[in-house]
Amino acid sequence: MIKEGIMSKVGIVGAGLIGCSWANVFARAGWSVQVWDPVVAQRSTALEKIASSLHELASHGLVDDPHAAAARISIAETLEQAVAGVDYVQESGPEQLDLKRDIFRRLDAAAAPTTILASSTSAIVGSLFTETLPGRARCLVAHPVNPPHLAPVVELCGAPWTAPQTRARAREIMESVGQAPVDVKREIEGFILNRLQAALLTEAFRLVEDGYVTPQDLDRTIADGLGLRWAFMGPFETIELNAPGGVPDYCQRYVSWFRRYAADAAPVSVWDDANWQRADAAWGQTPSAQQIAAKSVWRNQRMAALAAHKRSQTPYRDQD
């Protein structure tokens, strides 16, 4: 449901995996969507990909009318056409600083002064590509989880010069299209989600490299263990339930081990080429592009089913 007072036209710049997923998010929420990509091949297949993803969601009850949603999407031939008359732009180009600087320079020149300019960048802080822009106060990072049409969290991170009203409007827009905005209070490379992921991956690689577990069993530990809890609650809420007295009780019970673990934390050498390659060899799989695509479809179907289940449940905080 779109909140009253929020304009409903968005420009999607970049029609790759993330850009098409963002188009899904806005189209199913009732927005008019204008998509552009500098690569002709990407533009020519974008509408079909987005429509297909909308129909997949409809099969799980997550989209009421996929045909109507797809009809709200148009493919622009130029960047200027994509951002004409829009209230919000979501850029999802390559993760390269020079390209981000160029595209935001063009966006700042082409979009109306009141249009919010947001980037899907996974790690590059906004100050590195918006500092010299005349309209830098309306720029910020809106970093999604891949794919955003299935994982609603989006990290909103402004640069030091991002206006408070830009942050507020971006948050309102994200909530209006069904996403779950997270306020990153100040810039940090990788933002929150990727830094948490990096910490888990670093320990995962270390445990495999040092011979404590196979990569297959480590994945099982997450998929059939921690991941089941994390599908509904985060780490603070998890440990709150793991001790009768909540978080302080948990910390008091396990703080001595945590201190020993911190002193023995994984060294940077985990990511030396010879080390991560050893873990990769233990993984022992080299899937083809076709196999990765097929598995991605399977993953998306499972995520959609989980999203449908979560939508059908009342969050604990909302229960009487």
C-alpha positions as semicolon CSV with decimal commas, in nm:
position;residue;x (nm);y (nm);z (nm)
1;M;0,000;0,000;0,000
2;I;0,139;0,339;-0,102
3;K;0,124;0,602;0,168
4;E;-0,071;0,915;0,089
5;G;0,149;1,203;-0,020
6;I;0,431;0,993;-0,164
7;M;0,480;1,028;-0,539
8;S;0,465;0,702;-0,726
9;K;0,711;0,715;-1,015
10;V;1,060;0,569;-0,987
11;G;1,361;0,557;-1,215
12;I;1,565;0,235;-1,208
13;V;1,917;0,285;-1,345
14;G;2,079;-0,048;-1,414
15;A;1,880;-0,349;-1,535
16;G;2,092;-0,631;-1,400
17;L;1,992;-0,870;-1,124
18;I;1,949;-0,603;-0,856
19;G;1,793;-0,339;-1,082
20;C;1,529;-0,580;-1,213
21;S;1,454;-0,690;-0,859
22;W;1,406;-0,328;-0,751
23;A;1,169;-0,276;-1,045
24;N;0,966;-0,570;-0,912
25;V;0,951;-0,408;-0,566
26;F;0,816;-0,077;-0,693
27;A;0,585;-0,215;-0,962
28;R;0,406;-0,454;-0,727
29;A;0,356;-0,162;-0,485
30;G;0,170;0,035;-0,750
31;W;0,447;0,263;-0,872
32;S;0,516;0,353;-1,233
33;V;0,865;0,223;-1,311
34;Q;1,106;0,355;-1,573
35;V;1,406;0,126;-1,631
36;W;1,728;0,206;-1,815
37;D;2,059;0,028;-1,865
38;P;2,353;0,138;-2,082
39;V;2,373;-0,213;-2,229
40;V;2,115;-0,269;-2,504
41;A;2,096;-0,643;-2,433
42;Q;2,007;-0,573;-2,071
43;R;1,732;-0,333;-2,172
44;S;1,587;-0,577;-2,425
45;T;1,543;-0,858;-2,171
46;A;1,461;-0,656;-1,857
47;L;1,084;-0,644;-1,895
48;E;1,058;-1,019;-1,950
49;K;1,275;-1,090;-1,644
50;I;1,077;-0,856;-1,421
51;A;0,741;-0,989;-1,540
52;S;0,859;-1,345;-1,477
53;S;0,962;-1,260;-1,121
54;L;0,626;-1,093;-1,056
55;H;0,442;-1,406;-1,168
56;E;0,665;-1,620;-0,946
57;L;0,566;-1,406;-0,647
58;A;0,201;-1,426;-0,744
59;S;0,220;-1,806;-0,718
60;H;0,303;-1,758;-0,349
61;G;0,033;-1,497;-0,292
62;L;0,283;-1,210;-0,271
63;V;0,150;-1,015;-0,571
64;D;-0,220;-0,966;-0,635
65;D;-0,208;-0,885;-1,007
66;P;0,126;-0,955;-1,176
67;H;-0,009;-0,848;-1,517
68;A;-0,107;-0,504;-1,386
69;A;0,225;-0,470;-1,205
70;A;0,421;-0,557;-1,520
71;A;0,213;-0,309;-1,720
72;R;0,341;-0,029;-1,494
73;I;0,698;-0,086;-1,614
74;S;0,850;0,084;-1,917
75;I;1,199;0,060;-2,066
76;A;1,373;0,392;-2,128
77;E;1,617;0,441;-2,413
78;T;1,825;0,700;-2,228
79;L;1,917;0,780;-1,871
80;E;1,741;1,114;-1,907
81;Q;1,416;0,940;-2,003
82;A;1,446;0,704;-1,707
83;V;1,464;0,984;-1,451
84;A;1,220;1,225;-1,613
85;G;0,941;1,317;-1,372
86;V;1,038;1,068;-1,103
87;D;1,045;1,129;-0,730
88;Y;1,307;0,866;-0,656
89;V;1,596;0,702;-0,844
90;Q;1,754;0,368;-0,751
91;E;2,093;0,320;-0,918
92;S;2,222;-0,037;-0,940
93;G;2,529;-0,021;-1,161
94;P;2,864;-0,199;-1,127
95;E;3,053;-0,180;-0,798
96;Q;3,323;0,049;-0,937
97;L;3,394;0,391;-0,789
98;D;3,474;0,567;-1,117
99;L;3,149;0,443;-1,270
100;K;2,950;0,550;-0,962
101;R;3,099;0,900;-0,985
102;D;3,011;0,928;-1,352
103;I;2,657;0,797;-1,321
104;F;2,576;1,018;-1,022
105;R;2,714;1,321;-1,203
106;R;2,473;1,243;-1,486
107;L;2,185;1,171;-1,250
108;D;2,238;1,495;-1,062
109;A;2,230;1,689;-1,388
110;A;1,926;1,510;-1,534
111;A;1,688;1,455;-1,242
112;A;1,460;1,721;-1,096
113;P;1,611;1,901;-0,793
114;T;1,367;1,733;-0,554
115;T;1,434;1,380;-0,678
116;I;1,613;1,152;-0,433
117;L;1,916;0,977;-0,581
118;A;1,996;0,645;-0,414
119;S;2,261;0,383;-0,486
120;S;2,243;0,007;-0,432
121;T;2,620;-0,007;-0,374
122;S;2,722;-0,297;-0,149
123;A;3,029;-0,142;0,011
124;I;3,125;0,200;-0,132
125;V;3,021;0,485;0,096
126;G;2,826;0,764;-0,071
127;S;3,069;1,041;0,017
128;L;3,318;0,892;-0,229
129;F;3,094;0,954;-0,531
130;T;2,868;1,245;-0,432
131;E;3,100;1,501;-0,270
132;T;3,136;1,733;-0,570
133;L;2,773;1,723;-0,684
134;P;2,559;2,040;-0,667
135;G;2,270;1,824;-0,543
136;R;2,467;1,611;-0,303
137;A;2,219;1,674;-0,019
138;R;1,958;1,458;-0,197
139;C;2,195;1,160;-0,240
140;L;2,231;0,852;-0,020
141;V;2,296;0,479;-0,026
142;A;2,000;0,239;-0,019
143;H;2,179;-0,095;0,001
144;P;1,947;-0,396;-0,041
145;V;1,984;-0,765;0,026
146;N;2,009;-0,976;-0,289
147;P;1,742;-1,009;-0,419
148;P;1,548;-0,712;-0,277
149;H;1,209;-0,831;-0,403
150;L;1,244;-1,132;-0,169
151;A;1,459;-0,996;0,117
152;P;1,308;-0,665;0,231
153;V;1,592;-0,516;0,438
154;V;1,746;-0,204;0,285
155;E;2,025;-0,012;0,458
156;L;1,988;0,365;0,432
157;C;2,322;0,540;0,474
158;G;2,372;0,908;0,407
159;A;2,693;1,097;0,348
160;P;2,785;1,375;0,594
161;W;2,601;1,621;0,369
162;T;2,287;1,416;0,306
163;A;1,991;1,625;0,421
164;P;1,780;1,490;0,710
165;Q;1,468;1,526;0,495
166;T;1,632;1,309;0,229
167;R;1,685;1,034;0,485
168;A;1,331;1,070;0,616
169;R;1,169;1,064;0,273
170;A;1,378;0,766;0,162
171;R;1,272;0,573;0,471
172;E;0,907;0,658;0,412
173;I;0,934;0,548;0,049
174;M;1,096;0,219;0,143
175;E;0,828;0,146;0,399
176;S;0,556;0,236;0,149
177;V;0,678;-0,025;-0,101
178;G;0,704;-0,301;0,158
179;Q;1,076;-0,289;0,234
180;A;1,230;-0,289;0,583
181;P;1,460;0,015;0,610
182;V;1,754;0,016;0,849
183;D;1,915;0,345;0,952
184;V;2,295;0,334;0,923
185;K;2,377;0,627;1,147
186;R;2,712;0,714;0,990
187;E;2,923;0,595;0,701
188;I;3,115;0,270;0,729
189;E;3,251;0,063;0,441
190;G;3,032;-0,239;0,372
191;F;2,752;-0,094;0,588
192;I;2,596;-0,331;0,844
193;L;2,481;-0,643;0,662
194;N;2,799;-0,704;0,467
195;R;3,017;-0,650;0,773
196;L;2,814;-0,908;0,964
197;Q;2,839;-1,141;0,666
198;A;3,214;-1,082;0,643
199;A;3,260;-1,172;1,010
200;L;3,069;-1,498;0,963
201;L;3,253;-1,582;0,640
202;T;3,592;-1,513;0,797
203;E;3,521;-1,756;1,080
204;A;3,368;-2,007;0,838
205;F;3,678;-2,007;0,618
206;R;3,904;-2,037;0,921
207;L;3,717;-2,338;1,060
208;V;3,739;-2,512;0,722
209;E;4,101;-2,413;0,653
210;D;4,213;-2,533;0,997
211;G;4,043;-2,869;0,950
212;Y;3,768;-2,841;1,211
213;V;3,477;-2,905;0,973
214;T;3,399;-2,962;0,608
215;P;3,244;-2,671;0,416
216;Q;2,936;-2,886;0,356
217;D;2,881;-2,949;0,727
218;L;2,951;-2,585;0,807
219;D;2,675;-2,483;0,563
220;R;2,446;-2,735;0,729
221;T;2,518;-2,572;1,065
222;I;2,377;-2,247;0,933
223;A;2,096;-2,376;0,708
224;D;1,962;-2,626;0,964
225;G;2,066;-2,441;1,280
226;L;2,140;-2,074;1,319
227;G;1,960;-1,981;0,997
228;L;1,629;-2,121;1,121
229;R;1,631;-1,887;1,418
230;W;1,771;-1,596;1,222
231;A;1,481;-1,616;0,977
232;F;1,263;-1,461;1,247
233;M;1,493;-1,284;1,492
234;G;1,835;-1,126;1,505
235;P;2,132;-1,206;1,730
236;F;2,029;-0,985;2,022
237;E;1,678;-1,126;2,031
238;T;1,821;-1,477;1,990
239;I;2,050;-1,457;2,292
240;E;1,773;-1,290;2,493
241;L;1,589;-1,623;2,470
242;N;1,899;-1,834;2,542
243;A;1,921;-1,741;2,911
244;P;1,642;-1,699;3,169
245;G;1,754;-1,346;3,253
246;G;1,783;-1,221;2,896
247;V;2,084;-1,050;2,739
248;P;2,275;-0,960;3,060
249;D;2,230;-1,312;3,195
250;Y;2,353;-1,461;2,866
251;C;2,660;-1,238;2,858
252;Q;2,749;-1,314;3,220
253;R;2,720;-1,687;3,154
254;Y;2,940;-1,691;2,844
255;V;3,161;-1,383;2,869
256;S;3,469;-1,580;2,973
257;W;3,450;-1,794;2,660
258;F;3,378;-1,490;2,442
259;R;3,693;-1,325;2,575
260;R;3,899;-1,632;2,492
261;Y;3,744;-1,643;2,146
262;A;3,815;-1,273;2,083
263;A;4,180;-1,327;2,175
264;D;4,193;-1,614;1,926
265;A;3,994;-1,439;1,650
266;A;4,068;-1,526;1,288
267;P;4,375;-1,347;1,154
268;V;4,373;-1,153;0,828
269;S;4,571;-1,438;0,672
270;V;4,242;-1,628;0,635
271;W;4,192;-1,425;0,319
272;D;4,540;-1,481;0,175
273;D;4,504;-1,642;-0,167
274;A;4,661;-1,975;-0,070
275;N;4,430;-2,004;0,232
276;W;4,092;-1,926;0,079
277;Q;4,186;-2,142;-0,221
278;R;4,241;-2,433;0,020
279;A;3,889;-2,385;0,155
280;D;3,755;-2,362;-0,198
281;A;3,925;-2,691;-0,286
282;A;3,755;-2,850;0,016
283;W;3,421;-2,723;-0,114
284;G;3,504;-2,915;-0,431
285;Q;3,229;-2,780;-0,655
286;T;3,260;-2,575;-0,972
287;P;2,905;-2,525;-1,098
288;S;2,837;-2,404;-1,450
289;A;2,660;-2,077;-1,516
290;Q;2,348;-2,277;-1,602
291;Q;2,365;-2,467;-1,273
292;I;2,404;-2,144;-1,077
293;A;2,106;-1,993;-1,259
294;A;1,893;-2,301;-1,188
295;K;1,991;-2,303;-0,821
296;S;1,915;-1,930;-0,795
297;V;1,563;-1,999;-0,919
298;W;1,525;-2,273;-0,657
299;R;1,657;-2,038;-0,387
300;N;1,418;-1,763;-0,490
301;Q;1,123;-2,002;-0,474
302;R;1,219;-2,107;-0,124
303;M;1,268;-1,745;-0,016
304;A;0,928;-1,654;-0,159
305;A;0,766;-1,939;0,033
306;L;0,935;-1,820;0,352
307;A;0,831;-1,460;0,283
308;A;0,472;-1,575;0,237
309;H;0,486;-1,765;0,566
310;K;0,632;-1,469;0,752
311;R;0,366;-1,240;0,608
312;S;0,097;-1,475;0,738
313;Q;0,233;-1,459;1,092
314;T;0,189;-1,184;1,350
315;P;0,528;-1,059;1,472
316;Y;0,578;-1,121;1,843
317;R;0,613;-0,748;1,910
318;D;0,263;-0,691;1,763
319;Q;0,088;-0,959;1,967
320;D;-0,136;-0,859;2,254
